Amino acid sequence: MRFKKLFCIVVLLAFSSPVFAEEGRNARFFLFDTHNHILPYVGQGAVDFMGGAQAALRAMDEYGIKKVILMPHPFTSSQSDSYTYGPLKKIAEAYPDRFLFMGGGGTLNIMLHDAAKGDVSPELKQKFEETAEKIIKDGAIGIGEMVIEHFSMQANHPYESVSADHPLLLLLCDIAARHDVPIEIHMEAIPSEMDRPGHIPSGSNPSRLTANIEAFERLLAHNRSAVVIWSHAGWDNTGHRTRELMSRLLKAHPNLFMDIKIRKNRGDALNHPLQQGGIDPVWLAMLNEFPDRFMMGTDQFYQPMDAMNKRRLELEGSKKLMMSLPEELAKKIGYENAVKIFKISL
């Protein structure tokens, strides 16, 4: 009798957790988060990457996430706080069952944007290729985060722009295809030349934005064996990353995949997947049409507990999305697609 009571208590406690609660039944399928960063800066020049990893582990345990991919921010040469994948590799080695890493944001992205408007010499191509090869040899499961179009949202947040069919990006597709690893790309959707949206600060952002979708399609068509992940679906800053555009590109380019990023559901959110009552029906139709092409990539910035100016974690929206999906679709987007794309096991 005593054993039965104890068993009942254990079961009740388990099913009252955030992972197994009945109202969050599909949240338990959110097992793999494919796009995250460490913000290691504690203050006064001190950094603590492992402290950021500990913060990530706490959030992962709370939400039932088994694995995350860490990657460097997409840095430029003007930033003094850049870092490479080295510390992330150490985190993955310390917690091999919980963390994987990508590389390129602190090396290849800097080289790309330094060469954005200049000639690409044979020497630069060779150095770029050697750098990419070393990243993969060192155990990165992909290349990222690379930028085609990135808005500056604050003073220390640079504006970055490069043609999507830049020779170094075409070369990167060939390298990625050769090693069968994905490329993670940050790109605001600009189908045609347009004025900078009013909600995007002036700062270093230009007043006119250059079209990038046609060039992006040339990148995708350059090497069909290269898997390209267009990050941050659901986080649209131009108003042009519509379900219609994403569906058209997914239909035309079988090597294109996307990860979904959700911030709080503001009333002014552009092309957001969530409505007040759950998932937007148009989004659901798109996910049902392309069930094997989407993953969760929440773009968290994990910081040590004693970091100054801590950012708020934004995982509730992702949990809500998972709760809104049919079970089989939730499994695919929550982990099955990522497992196939990155060729790992949970």
Secondary structure in CASP SS format (residue, H / E / C, confidence):
PFRMAT SS
TARGET T0000
AUTHOR 0000-0000-0000
METHOD secondary structure of the structure
MODEL  1
M C 1.00
R H 1.00
F H 1.00
K H 1.00
K H 1.00
L H 1.00
F H 1.00
C H 1.00
I H 1.00
V H 1.00
V H 1.00
L H 1.00
L H 1.00
A H 1.00
F H 1.00
S C 1.00
S C 1.00
P C 1.00
V C 1.00
F C 1.00
A C 1.00
E H 1.00
E H 1.00
G H 1.00
R H 1.00
N H 1.00
A H 1.00
R H 1.00
F H 1.00
F C 1.00
L C 1.00
F E 1.00
D E 1.00
T E 1.00
H E 1.00
N E 1.00
H E 1.00
I E 1.00
L C 1.00
P C 1.00
Y E 1.00
V E 1.00
G E 1.00
Q C 1.00
G C 1.00
A E 1.00
V E 1.00
D C 1.00
F H 1.00
M H 1.00
G H 1.00
G H 1.00
A H 1.00
Q H 1.00
A H 1.00
A H 1.00
L H 1.00
R H 1.00
A H 1.00
M H 1.00
D H 1.00
E H 1.00
Y H 1.00
G C 1.00
I C 1.00
K C 1.00
K E 1.00
V E 1.00
I E 1.00
L E 1.00
M C 1.00
P C 1.00
H C 1.00
P C 1.00
F C 1.00
T C 1.00
S C 1.00
S C 1.00
Q C 1.00
S C 1.00
D C 1.00
S C 1.00
Y C 1.00
T C 1.00
Y C 1.00
G H 1.00
P H 1.00
L H 1.00
K H 1.00
K H 1.00
I H 1.00
A H 1.00
E H 1.00
A H 1.00
Y C 1.00
P C 1.00
D C 1.00
R C 1.00
F E 1.00
L E 1.00
F E 1.00
M C 1.00
G E 1.00
G E 1.00
G C 1.00
G C 1.00
T C 1.00
L H 1.00
N H 1.00
I H 1.00
M H 1.00
L H 1.00
H H 1.00
D H 1.00
A C 1.00
A C 1.00
K C 1.00
G C 1.00
D C 1.00
V C 1.00
S C 1.00
P H 1.00
E H 1.00
L H 1.00
K H 1.00
Q H 1.00
K H 1.00
F H 1.00
E H 1.00
E H 1.00
T H 1.00
A H 1.00
E H 1.00
K H 1.00
I H 1.00
I H 1.00
K H 1.00
D C 1.00
G C 1.00
A C 1.00
I C 1.00
G C 1.00
I E 1.00
G E 1.00
E E 1.00
M E 1.00
V E 1.00
I E 1.00
E E 1.00
H E 1.00
F C 1.00
S C 1.00
M C 1.00
Q C 1.00
A C 1.00
N C 1.00
H C 1.00
P C 1.00
Y C 1.00
E E 1.00
S E 1.00
V C 1.00
S C 1.00
A C 1.00
D C 1.00
H C 1.00
P H 1.00
L H 1.00
L H 1.00
L H 1.00
L H 1.00
L H 1.00
C H 1.00
D H 1.00
I H 1.00
A H 1.00
A H 1.00
R H 1.00
H H 1.00
D C 1.00
V C 1.00
P C 1.00
I E 1.00
E E 1.00
I E 1.00
H E 1.00
M E 1.00
E C 1.00
A C 1.00
I C 1.00
P C 1.00
S C 1.00
E C 1.00
M E 1.00
D E 1.00
R C 1.00
P C 1.00
G C 1.00
H C 1.00
I C 1.00
P C 1.00
S C 1.00
G C 1.00
S C 1.00
N C 1.00
P C 1.00
S C 1.00
R E 1.00
L E 1.00
T C 1.00
A C 1.00
N C 1.00
I H 1.00
E H 1.00
A H 1.00
F H 1.00
E H 1.00
R H 1.00
L H 1.00
L H 1.00
A H 1.00
H H 1.00
N C 1.00
R C 1.00
S C 1.00
A C 1.00
V C 1.00
V E 1.00
I E 1.00
W E 1.00
S E 1.00
H E 1.00
A E 1.00
G C 1.00
W C 1.00
D E 1.00
N C 1.00
T C 1.00
G C 1.00
H C 1.00
R C 1.00
T C 1.00
R H 1.00
E H 1.00
L H 1.00
M H 1.00
S H 1.00
R H 1.00
L H 1.00
L H 1.00
K H 1.00
A H 1.00
H C 1.00
P C 1.00
N C 1.00
L E 1.00
F E 1.00
M E 1.00
D E 1.00
I E 1.00
K C 1.00
I C 1.00
R C 1.00
K C 1.00
N C 1.00
R C 1.00
G C 1.00
D C 1.00
A C 1.00
L E 1.00
N C 1.00
H C 1.00
P C 1.00
L E 1.00
Q E 1.00
Q C 1.00
G C 1.00
G E 1.00
I E 1.00
D C 1.00
P H 1.00
V H 1.00
W H 1.00
L H 1.00
A H 1.00
M H 1.00
L H 1.00
N H 1.00
E H 1.00
F C 1.00
P C 1.00
D C 1.00
R C 1.00
F E 1.00
M E 1.00
M E 1.00
G C 1.00
T C 1.00
D C 1.00
Q E 1.00
F E 1.00
Y E 1.00
Q C 1.00
P C 1.00
M C 1.00
D C 1.00
A C 1.00
M C 1.00
N C 1.00
K C 1.00
R C 1.00
R C 1.00
L C 1.00
E C 1.00
L C 1.00
E H 1.00
G H 1.00
S H 1.00
K H 1.00
K H 1.00
L H 1.00
M H 1.00
M H 1.00
S H 1.00
L C 1.00
P C 1.00
E H 1.00
E H 1.00
L H 1.00
A H 1.00
K H 1.00
K H 1.00
I H 1.00
G H 1.00
Y H 1.00
E H 1.00
N H 1.00
A H 1.00
V H 1.00
K H 1.00
I H 1.00
F H 1.00
K C 1.00
I C 1.00
S C 1.00
L C 1.00
END
